[in-house]
């Protein structure tokens, strides 16, 4: 399961004083996501910046 806390789009917004998802979705994308029955977010991207470096060693 892809957790928001590990996603590279999830960050702390000081203006709102909370964590937010920064994926750009238009109205159609949002509607598709809300009514599609996804169990995991299709936009999730691994936020581990060092994953590639560890893989190279």
KOLKEVO-229570 format. One line per field, with one value per residue: x, y, z of N, C-alpha, C in turn; residue in three letters. Coordinates in steps of 0.05 Angstrom, whole numbers, plus 5000, padded with zeros to 4 digits. Example, Ala and Ser with C-alpha at 12.3 -4.5 7.8 and 13.67 -1.06 7.14 Angstrom:
BEGIN
nc1: (5264 | 5257)
nc2: (4886 | 4955)
nc3: (5156 | 5142)
cac1: (5246 | 5273)
cac2: (4910 | 4979)
cac3: (5156 | 5143)
cc1: (5264 | 5258)
cc2: (4934 | 5001)
cc3: (5156 | 5157)
lumza: (ala | ser)
# end
This chain:
BEGIN
nc1: (5017 | 5012 | 5033 | 5015 | 5053 | 5102 | 5106 | 5131 | 5102 | 5078 | 5078 | 5097 | 5058 | 5070 | 5037 | 4984 | 4992 | 4994 | 5001 | 5001 | 4979 | 5012 | 4998 | 4983 | 4919 | 4866 | 4795 | 4770 | 4806 | 4804 | 4751 | 4750 | 4786 | 4758 | 4712 | 4729 | 4745 | 4797 | 4845 | 4894 | 4933 | 4940 | 4977 | 5020 | 5088 | 5152 | 5184 | 5235 | 5295 | 5346 | 5344 | 5360 | 5415 | 5431 | 5419 | 5458 | 5505)
nc2: (4976 | 5044 | 5096 | 5162 | 5191 | 5173 | 5191 | 5231 | 5275 | 5294 | 5343 | 5390 | 5446 | 5510 | 5555 | 5535 | 5505 | 5449 | 5382 | 5370 | 5345 | 5351 | 5341 | 5355 | 5358 | 5360 | 5377 | 5333 | 5291 | 5289 | 5274 | 5224 | 5196 | 5197 | 5167 | 5118 | 5074 | 5062 | 5030 | 5045 | 5105 | 5129 | 5165 | 5163 | 5170 | 5147 | 5177 | 5171 | 5197 | 5175 | 5124 | 5108 | 5117 | 5080 | 5034 | 5034 | 5021)
nc3: (5000 | 4984 | 5021 | 5039 | 5069 | 5050 | 5000 | 4946 | 4932 | 4977 | 5025 | 5077 | 5086 | 5104 | 5104 | 5108 | 5152 | 5155 | 5128 | 5058 | 4994 | 4934 | 4881 | 4814 | 4792 | 4746 | 4742 | 4718 | 4727 | 4783 | 4791 | 4766 | 4799 | 4848 | 4838 | 4819 | 4849 | 4864 | 4903 | 4919 | 4912 | 4847 | 4833 | 4866 | 4883 | 4897 | 4951 | 4968 | 4964 | 4964 | 4945 | 4893 | 4896 | 4936 | 4909 | 4869 | 4894)
cac1: (5000 | 5027 | 5024 | 5020 | 5077 | 5126 | 5103 | 5146 | 5084 | 5067 | 5097 | 5086 | 5053 | 5070 | 5014 | 4960 | 5001 | 4988 | 5012 | 4983 | 4987 | 5017 | 4994 | 4965 | 4897 | 4844 | 4770 | 4764 | 4823 | 4794 | 4726 | 4758 | 4798 | 4738 | 4692 | 4740 | 4749 | 4825 | 4853 | 4919 | 4935 | 4954 | 4998 | 5041 | 5116 | 5170 | 5198 | 5262 | 5315 | 5371 | 5339 | 5377 | 5443 | 5435 | 5418 | 5483 | 5527)
cac2: (5000 | 5068 | 5115 | 5190 | 5200 | 5165 | 5201 | 5255 | 5297 | 5301 | 5361 | 5408 | 5473 | 5528 | 5573 | 5520 | 5491 | 5420 | 5368 | 5370 | 5330 | 5371 | 5330 | 5371 | 5344 | 5377 | 5368 | 5307 | 5272 | 5286 | 5259 | 5196 | 5184 | 5195 | 5147 | 5095 | 5050 | 5057 | 5023 | 5060 | 5129 | 5124 | 5186 | 5159 | 5167 | 5142 | 5201 | 5165 | 5208 | 5160 | 5097 | 5103 | 5116 | 5055 | 5014 | 5035 | 5009)
cac3: (5000 | 4982 | 5041 | 5033 | 5083 | 5036 | 4973 | 4941 | 4928 | 5003 | 5039 | 5097 | 5077 | 5127 | 5103 | 5118 | 5177 | 5153 | 5105 | 5034 | 4970 | 4913 | 4854 | 4798 | 4779 | 4738 | 4752 | 4707 | 4741 | 4810 | 4790 | 4760 | 4823 | 4869 | 4832 | 4805 | 4866 | 4869 | 4931 | 4923 | 4896 | 4822 | 4829 | 4886 | 4873 | 4920 | 4959 | 4978 | 4946 | 4964 | 4936 | 4870 | 4905 | 4950 | 4888 | 4853 | 4910)
cc1: (5018 | 5016 | 5032 | 5047 | 5103 | 5126 | 5118 | 5128 | 5072 | 5087 | 5082 | 5083 | 5050 | 5046 | 4989 | 4966 | 4992 | 5001 | 4991 | 4996 | 4989 | 5016 | 4975 | 4944 | 4876 | 4818 | 4763 | 4781 | 4812 | 4769 | 4732 | 4769 | 4777 | 4719 | 4703 | 4743 | 4778 | 4829 | 4878 | 4919 | 4951 | 4976 | 5021 | 5068 | 5134 | 5186 | 5226 | 5283 | 5341 | 5368 | 5357 | 5406 | 5449 | 5435 | 5444 | 5506 | 5527)
cc2: (5025 | 5089 | 5143 | 5200 | 5193 | 5176 | 5227 | 5279 | 5308 | 5319 | 5378 | 5436 | 5492 | 5547 | 5560 | 5506 | 5462 | 5408 | 5367 | 5353 | 5351 | 5360 | 5348 | 5353 | 5364 | 5365 | 5340 | 5285 | 5267 | 5270 | 5229 | 5182 | 5179 | 5172 | 5121 | 5070 | 5043 | 5050 | 5038 | 5084 | 5123 | 5144 | 5183 | 5156 | 5166 | 5168 | 5196 | 5174 | 5191 | 5131 | 5090 | 5101 | 5090 | 5032 | 5012 | 5022 | 4980)
cc3: (5000 | 5002 | 5033 | 5045 | 5068 | 5007 | 4969 | 4936 | 4955 | 5018 | 5059 | 5086 | 5101 | 5127 | 5115 | 5145 | 5178 | 5129 | 5082 | 5012 | 4947 | 4885 | 4839 | 4785 | 4771 | 4748 | 4743 | 4722 | 4769 | 4810 | 4784 | 4784 | 4844 | 4863 | 4820 | 4823 | 4870 | 4898 | 4939 | 4904 | 4870 | 4817 | 4848 | 4873 | 4897 | 4926 | 4970 | 4958 | 4943 | 4954 | 4912 | 4878 | 4919 | 4930 | 4873 | 4868 | 4910)
lumza: (unk | unk | unk | unk | unk | unk | unk | unk | unk | unk | unk | unk | unk | unk | unk | unk | unk | unk | unk | unk | unk | unk | unk | unk | unk | unk | unk | unk | unk | unk | unk | unk | unk | unk | unk | unk | unk | unk | unk | unk | unk | unk | unk | unk | unk | unk | unk | unk | unk | unk | unk | unk | unk | unk | unk | unk | unk)
# end
